[in-house]
């Protein structure tokens, strides 16, 4: 995920009037691995108002 991708997500969320986006890792398999091993799914609910100025945004992007 990079800043261009996040800008696109923010634009789409404005058009759909969504305040959050859900993200999930699909590999390894969320049901066969994450749920089985940890009893939860590896999803994140992100507010669309995050911007690169926030440390949390950089942590999510892995910078």
N, CA, C and O atoms as CSV, one atom per row, in Angstrom:
chain,resi,resn,atom,element,x,y,z
A,1,UNK,N,N,0.862,-1.166,0.000
A,1,UNK,CA,C,0.000,0.000,0.000
A,1,UNK,C,C,0.908,1.227,0.000
A,1,UNK,O,O,1.800,1.335,0.841
A,2,UNK,N,N,0.690,2.144,-0.927
A,2,UNK,CA,C,1.471,3.371,-0.944
A,2,UNK,C,C,0.533,4.577,-0.921
A,2,UNK,O,O,-0.688,4.426,-0.873
A,3,UNK,N,N,1.117,5.771,-0.957
A,3,UNK,CA,C,0.305,6.987,-0.840
A,3,UNK,C,C,-0.656,7.153,-2.022
A,3,UNK,O,O,-1.776,7.633,-1.841
A,4,UNK,N,N,-0.229,6.760,-3.238
A,4,UNK,CA,C,-1.131,6.856,-4.394
A,4,UNK,C,C,-2.340,5.939,-4.220
A,4,UNK,O,O,-3.476,6.317,-4.508
A,5,UNK,N,N,-2.070,4.746,-3.751
A,5,UNK,CA,C,-3.163,3.802,-3.500
A,5,UNK,C,C,-4.117,4.370,-2.454
A,5,UNK,O,O,-5.335,4.317,-2.623
A,6,UNK,N,N,-3.557,4.917,-1.366
A,6,UNK,CA,C,-4.399,5.449,-0.299
A,6,UNK,C,C,-5.218,6.641,-0.793
A,6,UNK,O,O,-6.370,6.800,-0.390
A,7,UNK,N,N,-4.651,7.472,-1.650
A,7,UNK,CA,C,-5.411,8.592,-2.226
A,7,UNK,C,C,-6.600,8.089,-3.035
A,7,UNK,O,O,-7.684,8.671,-2.983
A,8,UNK,N,N,-6.398,7.016,-3.776
A,8,UNK,CA,C,-7.483,6.420,-4.543
A,8,UNK,C,C,-8.576,5.894,-3.623
A,8,UNK,O,O,-9.763,6.091,-3.879
A,9,UNK,N,N,-8.169,5.225,-2.554
A,9,UNK,CA,C,-9.140,4.721,-1.570
A,9,UNK,C,C,-9.928,5.879,-0.965
A,9,UNK,O,O,-11.143,5.779,-0.797
A,10,UNK,N,N,-9.247,6.975,-0.637
A,10,UNK,CA,C,-9.944,8.137,-0.065
A,10,UNK,C,C,-10.951,8.718,-1.056
A,10,UNK,O,O,-12.059,9.082,-0.663
A,11,UNK,N,N,-10.584,8.808,-2.324
A,11,UNK,CA,C,-11.509,9.321,-3.341
A,11,UNK,C,C,-12.739,8.411,-3.476
A,11,UNK,O,O,-13.872,8.888,-3.535
A,12,UNK,N,N,-12.500,7.113,-3.524
A,12,UNK,CA,C,-13.618,6.169,-3.625
A,12,UNK,C,C,-14.533,6.254,-2.403
A,12,UNK,O,O,-15.754,6.163,-2.528
A,13,UNK,N,N,-13.943,6.426,-1.240
A,13,UNK,CA,C,-14.761,6.507,-0.023
A,13,UNK,C,C,-15.615,7.771,-0.005
A,13,UNK,O,O,-16.724,7.765,0.530
A,14,UNK,N,N,-15.104,8.851,-0.586
A,14,UNK,CA,C,-15.912,10.076,-0.680
A,14,UNK,C,C,-17.121,9.835,-1.573
A,14,UNK,O,O,-18.231,10.260,-1.254
A,15,UNK,N,N,-16.903,9.157,-2.684
A,15,UNK,CA,C,-18.005,8.887,-3.620
A,15,UNK,C,C,-19.053,7.959,-3.014
A,15,UNK,O,O,-20.243,8.092,-3.298
A,16,UNK,N,N,-18.610,7.022,-2.182
A,16,UNK,CA,C,-19.543,6.069,-1.586
A,16,UNK,C,C,-20.004,6.493,-0.191
A,16,UNK,O,O,-20.819,5.819,0.439
A,17,UNK,N,N,-19.463,7.630,0.282
A,17,UNK,CA,C,-19.814,8.186,1.593
A,17,UNK,C,C,-19.486,7.215,2.740
A,17,UNK,O,O,-20.243,7.085,3.702
A,18,UNK,N,N,-18.350,6.548,2.608
A,18,UNK,CA,C,-17.876,5.640,3.648
A,18,UNK,C,C,-16.848,6.343,4.520
A,18,UNK,O,O,-16.014,7.099,4.022
A,19,UNK,N,N,-16.910,6.092,5.818
A,19,UNK,CA,C,-15.947,6.676,6.752
A,19,UNK,C,C,-14.774,5.750,7.044
A,19,UNK,O,O,-13.744,6.188,7.556
A,20,UNK,N,N,-14.931,4.472,6.718
A,20,UNK,CA,C,-13.905,3.471,7.002
A,20,UNK,C,C,-13.733,2.540,5.814
A,20,UNK,O,O,-14.635,2.375,4.993
A,21,UNK,N,N,-12.561,1.940,5.742
A,21,UNK,CA,C,-12.337,0.847,4.795
A,21,UNK,C,C,-11.841,-0.354,5.586
A,21,UNK,O,O,-11.153,-0.213,6.596
A,22,UNK,N,N,-12.199,-1.518,5.114
A,22,UNK,CA,C,-11.704,-2.758,5.710
A,22,UNK,C,C,-10.621,-3.323,4.806
A,22,UNK,O,O,-10.777,-3.379,3.586
A,23,UNK,N,N,-9.534,-3.737,5.416
A,23,UNK,CA,C,-8.469,-4.382,4.658
A,23,UNK,C,C,-8.205,-5.745,5.269
A,23,UNK,O,O,-8.377,-5.946,6.472
A,24,UNK,N,N,-7.789,-6.669,4.435
A,24,UNK,CA,C,-7.488,-8.015,4.911
A,24,UNK,C,C,-6.338,-8.589,4.094
A,24,UNK,O,O,-6.190,-8.290,2.909
A,25,UNK,N,N,-5.544,-9.402,4.735
A,25,UNK,CA,C,-4.495,-10.141,4.052
A,25,UNK,C,C,-5.097,-11.454,3.572
A,25,UNK,O,O,-5.747,-12.163,4.341
A,26,UNK,N,N,-4.882,-11.772,2.312
A,26,UNK,CA,C,-5.480,-12.980,1.745
A,26,UNK,C,C,-4.521,-14.160,1.688
A,26,UNK,O,O,-4.941,-15.292,1.449
A,27,UNK,N,N,-3.238,-13.901,1.907
A,27,UNK,CA,C,-2.259,-14.977,1.890
A,27,UNK,C,C,-1.274,-14.742,3.033
A,27,UNK,O,O,-0.538,-13.756,2.988
A,28,UNK,N,N,-1.224,-15.578,4.031
A,28,UNK,CA,C,-1.845,-16.886,4.103
A,28,UNK,C,C,-3.364,-16.784,4.280
A,28,UNK,O,O,-3.895,-15.763,4.716
A,29,UNK,N,N,-4.018,-17.848,3.935
A,29,UNK,CA,C,-5.474,-17.924,3.944
A,29,UNK,C,C,-6.037,-17.484,5.296
A,29,UNK,O,O,-5.647,-18.024,6.331
A,30,UNK,N,N,-6.952,-16.506,5.296
A,30,UNK,CA,C,-7.473,-15.980,6.565
A,30,UNK,C,C,-8.264,-16.992,7.388
A,30,UNK,O,O,-8.264,-16.918,8.617
A,31,UNK,N,N,-8.930,-17.925,6.738
A,31,UNK,CA,C,-9.717,-18.921,7.473
A,31,UNK,C,C,-8.836,-20.094,7.907
A,31,UNK,O,O,-8.819,-20.482,9.076
A,32,UNK,N,N,-8.116,-20.638,6.950
A,32,UNK,CA,C,-7.326,-21.833,7.238
A,32,UNK,C,C,-6.129,-21.557,8.131
A,32,UNK,O,O,-5.667,-22.462,8.827
A,33,UNK,N,N,-5.608,-20.325,8.132
A,33,UNK,CA,C,-4.455,-20.038,8.977
A,33,UNK,C,C,-4.805,-19.124,10.146
A,33,UNK,O,O,-4.767,-19.551,11.300
A,34,UNK,N,N,-5.148,-17.862,9.854
A,34,UNK,CA,C,-5.318,-16.897,10.940
A,34,UNK,C,C,-6.430,-17.277,11.905
A,34,UNK,O,O,-6.240,-17.264,13.121
A,35,UNK,N,N,-7.589,-17.614,11.358
A,35,UNK,CA,C,-8.687,-17.937,12.269
A,35,UNK,C,C,-8.405,-19.221,13.033
A,35,UNK,O,O,-8.685,-19.318,14.228
A,36,UNK,N,N,-7.856,-20.193,12.346
A,36,UNK,CA,C,-7.538,-21.471,12.990
A,36,UNK,C,C,-6.477,-21.294,14.074
A,36,UNK,O,O,-6.600,-21.871,15.155
A,37,UNK,N,N,-5.437,-20.505,13.803
A,37,UNK,CA,C,-4.325,-20.345,14.741
A,37,UNK,C,C,-4.604,-19.321,15.851
A,37,UNK,O,O,-4.203,-19.522,16.998
A,38,UNK,N,N,-5.295,-18.222,15.505
A,38,UNK,CA,C,-5.439,-17.105,16.442
A,38,UNK,C,C,-6.883,-16.837,16.870
A,38,UNK,O,O,-7.127,-16.003,17.743
A,39,UNK,N,N,-7.834,-17.535,16.263
A,39,UNK,CA,C,-9.252,-17.382,16.581
A,39,UNK,C,C,-9.796,-15.989,16.244
A,39,UNK,O,O,-10.737,-15.506,16.874
A,40,UNK,N,N,-9.196,-15.368,15.255
A,40,UNK,CA,C,-9.718,-14.111,14.721
A,40,UNK,C,C,-9.212,-13.945,13.292
A,40,UNK,O,O,-8.284,-14.635,12.870
A,41,UNK,N,N,-9.821,-13.036,12.559
A,41,UNK,CA,C,-9.402,-12.751,11.193
A,41,UNK,C,C,-8.436,-11.583,11.190
A,41,UNK,O,O,-8.519,-10.707,12.052
A,42,UNK,N,N,-7.530,-11.558,10.244
A,42,UNK,CA,C,-6.500,-10.521,10.150
A,42,UNK,C,C,-7.003,-9.329,9.328
A,42,UNK,O,O,-6.487,-9.046,8.247
A,43,UNK,N,N,-7.996,-8.652,9.846
A,43,UNK,CA,C,-8.584,-7.495,9.186
A,43,UNK,C,C,-8.219,-6.233,9.929
A,43,UNK,O,O,-7.938,-6.264,11.127
A,44,UNK,N,N,-8.223,-5.113,9.211
A,44,UNK,CA,C,-8.060,-3.796,9.821
A,44,UNK,C,C,-9.204,-2.911,9.358
A,44,UNK,O,O,-9.581,-2.927,8.186
A,45,UNK,N,N,-9.746,-2.149,10.278
A,45,UNK,CA,C,-10.757,-1.151,9.951
A,45,UNK,C,C,-10.053,0.198,10.045
A,45,UNK,O,O,-9.682,0.634,11.135
A,46,UNK,N,N,-9.870,0.854,8.908
A,46,UNK,CA,C,-9.103,2.088,8.853
A,46,UNK,C,C,-10.009,3.277,8.557
A,46,UNK,O,O,-10.794,3.239,7.610
A,47,UNK,N,N,-9.906,4.334,9.363
A,47,UNK,CA,C,-10.656,5.552,9.023
A,47,UNK,C,C,-10.043,6.189,7.777
A,47,UNK,O,O,-8.821,6.280,7.667
A,48,UNK,N,N,-10.868,6.622,6.853
A,48,UNK,CA,C,-10.366,7.153,5.589
A,48,UNK,C,C,-9.721,8.528,5.731
A,48,UNK,O,O,-9.102,9.023,4.789
A,49,UNK,N,N,-9.861,9.143,6.893
A,49,UNK,CA,C,-9.253,10.469,7.065
A,49,UNK,C,C,-7.770,10.405,7.432
A,49,UNK,O,O,-7.144,11.451,7.606
A,50,UNK,N,N,-7.190,9.205,7.556
A,50,UNK,CA,C,-5.762,9.099,7.833
A,50,UNK,C,C,-4.968,9.760,6.713
A,50,UNK,O,O,-5.370,9.726,5.550
A,51,UNK,N,N,-3.856,10.351,7.068
A,51,UNK,CA,C,-2.996,10.964,6.056
A,51,UNK,C,C,-1.542,10.627,6.371
A,51,UNK,O,O,-1.240,10.165,7.471
A,52,UNK,N,N,-0.643,10.849,5.425
A,52,UNK,CA,C,0.768,10.505,5.646
A,52,UNK,C,C,1.422,11.253,6.805
A,52,UNK,O,O,2.493,10.848,7.256
A,53,UNK,N,N,0.823,12.317,7.296
A,53,UNK,CA,C,1.413,13.050,8.411
A,53,UNK,C,C,1.335,12.268,9.724
A,53,UNK,O,O,2.100,12.539,10.649
A,54,UNK,N,N,0.431,11.314,9.812
A,54,UNK,CA,C,0.248,10.562,11.049
A,54,UNK,C,C,1.228,9.406,11.124
A,54,UNK,O,O,1.435,8.700,10.138
A,55,UNK,N,N,1.833,9.207,12.290
A,55,UNK,CA,C,2.744,8.086,12.492
A,55,UNK,C,C,2.041,6.757,12.250
A,55,UNK,O,O,2.648,5.816,11.740
A,56,UNK,N,N,0.761,6.677,12.616
A,56,UNK,CA,C,0.037,5.418,12.446
A,56,UNK,C,C,-0.087,5.061,10.972
A,56,UNK,O,O,-0.031,3.883,10.617
A,57,UNK,N,N,-0.254,6.054,10.112
A,57,UNK,CA,C,-0.334,5.796,8.672
A,57,UNK,C,C,0.987,5.226,8.178
A,57,UNK,O,O,1.001,4.268,7.406
A,58,UNK,N,N,2.099,5.810,8.620
A,58,UNK,CA,C,3.407,5.330,8.206
A,58,UNK,C,C,3.655,3.914,8.727
A,58,UNK,O,O,4.279,3.101,8.044
A,59,UNK,N,N,3.176,3.622,9.916
A,59,UNK,CA,C,3.347,2.281,10.467
A,59,UNK,C,C,2.578,1.259,9.646
A,59,UNK,O,O,3.056,0.147,9.425
A,60,UNK,N,N,1.393,1.632,9.195
A,60,UNK,CA,C,0.584,0.724,8.378
A,60,UNK,C,C,1.243,0.500,7.021
A,60,UNK,O,O,1.211,-0.610,6.489
A,61,UNK,N,N,1.840,1.547,6.462
A,61,UNK,CA,C,2.481,1.437,5.158
A,61,UNK,C,C,3.839,0.755,5.257
A,61,UNK,O,O,4.415,0.384,4.234
A,62,UNK,N,N,4.353,0.585,6.452
A,62,UNK,CA,C,5.627,-0.079,6.626
A,62,UNK,C,C,6.814,0.818,6.292
A,62,UNK,O,O,7.853,0.327,5.851
A,63,UNK,N,N,6.673,2.126,6.496
A,63,UNK,CA,C,7.781,3.056,6.195
A,63,UNK,C,C,8.693,3.210,7.378
A,63,UNK,O,O,9.675,3.950,7.308
